[in-house]
Amino acid sequence: MALIVQKYGGTSVGTPERIQAVAERVKRFRSQGDDVVVVVSAMSGVTDALIKLARSVHADPPVRELDVLLATGEQQTIALLAMALEKIGCAARSYTGQQVHILTDNAYGKARIVKIDETRIHEDLKKGHVVVVAGFQGVDDLGNITTLGRGGSDTTGVALAAALKADECQIYTDVDGVYTTDPRIEPQARRLDRITFEEMLELASLGSKVLQIRSVEFAGKYHVPLRVLSSFGEGPGTLITYEDNDMEAPLISGIAFNRDEAKLTIRGVPDKPGIAALILGEIGKANINVDMIVQNVAADDTTDFTFTVHRGEYKKALDVLKRVARELKAREVSGDDKIVKISIVGVGMRSHAGIASQMFKALADEGINIQMISTSEIKVSVVVEEKYLELGVRALHNTFGLEKTGQPAS
């Protein structure tokens, strides 16, 4: 007998029929003797509809009241799923984040979980109930309702699994696992049987949309075995776990990409200590996150400084950089919001040399120019023109043997 925490996203519970299908799946686990805790998101489209409703009343809704409103989306789903379970003879109890006391900080809209009181859940499990918990929400130490941000139900599921010491946390989505890359870009993409937390964390941070990055961080920190499965079919999914000495480390596990990139360059600034801190300090004051950074020193004792930001913050960052350029008497400021980042990820990079050069050659063979490069122990990222995204991903997928019928390159 195992304790399983299952999380179902908005598309998985998007209609009454799908909620009933989830109930049937949960009942199958109960019939095997497993204890089951289910975490659900709001039905697909509900959160967006609530945000639109709020803005029809107030163009810039107070964040506290917006959280109170948004939390009702999950409250609908937990009640409907509990009803569906009861209908098929499976005893169930539903709880909001406040009722099971998922304690968070008070950062409305992006709260972080501090502690979970699992007492009430354990009591219900002992009585043979399926416990259905609202994802995405909690309560601060003053009793205010908080939400965890987009994708926060994944984090709720993993956090509950950690608190309950569950045997596995299963994340049910509209895909049947983690793939070597997005199958919509590369039809030969292959589902991975397993992947390490470290690789999944890199893929999530680099643009893979399968799991929210905070949930992967949480699972890794608390050693929660995590499995990604499809709500709409059977199959083993992908197990996300710690690197095992018995596992054959693939050279490359996956290819991620991010379309939401923009690049800015300031040219001809003085080459002296503190310049980088000054430039990025002003960008940071504007609450803009910087991703990749490249600095080149010229022969005339000046330097060119290039960095990337989220495309949605491009114009804001460009305005800040132009102001900094005037203060520093820089020669020029330029920008480009038609770029993308492509990344290869794999723990096998630790023990294999020449991976980066293979990547660069594959792109060069396709006539793709690399504008920026960033590396870590298990990933290499490059910035290229947006028009080369699909060609680049497919070329790299083929180069590293990630196709369905192929074998990983060695």
Secondary structure, DSSP 8 states (H G I E B T S, - for coil): --EEEEEE-TTTTSSHHHHHHHHHHHHHHHHTT-EEEEEE---TTHHHHHHHHHHHH-SS--HHHHHHHHHHHHHHHHHHHHHHHHHTT--EEEE-TTTTTEEE-S-TTS--EEEE--HHHHHHHHTT-EEEEESSEEE-TTS-EEE--TTHHHHHHHHHHHHHT-SEEEEEESSSS-BSS-TTT-TT--B-SEEEHHHHHHHHHTT--SS-HHHHHHHHHTT--EEEEETTS-S--EEEE---TTS---S--EEEEEEEEEEEEEEEEE-STTHHHHHHHHHHHTT--EEEEEEEE-TTSEEEEEEEEEGGGHHHHHHHHHHHHHHHT-SEEEEEEEEEEEEEE-GGGGG-S-HHHHHHHHHHHTT----EEEEETTEEEEEEEGGGHHHHHHHHHHHTT-STTS----
